[in-house]
């Protein structure tokens, strides 16, 4: 690869990462292109970008982030803005699907570096959409019970007449 191409890759990645709220660094070993493409497609659905670049280029792009110790062997970088819990959940899903071929090494979320264990714990949290669904269920449940009681009272009144 020509030097100008390497420089362009580093600048583009650095620019994208500077706008990101989170960066996940994941190990990939013997991951086939079909699996990588599927990961990239699923990540795009939640607004996350997926990059696989040489560590020497990645080190230049994320030099200010203090993540050099994670940059060994083959890596995949997943980054974006917004809901970092959905991103962690997606990574956890792929760890299960691609047993041994894909694993999380760590993350940088809003300036804080997290270990692989912490990322795996974060992935178990409910996402924003999950919390909204739970809240809607909790709000709907008492109303449903109230309507059922009213219906029973109404039916009982009709039976007694």
Secondary structure, DSSP 8 states (H G I E B T S, - for coil): --HHHHHHHHHHHHHHHHH-SEEEEEEESS--HHHHHHHHHHHHHTTEEEE---HHHHHHHTGGGT-GGG--SSEEEEEESS-HHHHHHHHHHHHHHTTTTEEEEEEEETTEEEEHHHHHHHTTS--HHHHHHHHHHHHHHHHHHHHHHHHHHHHHHHHH-
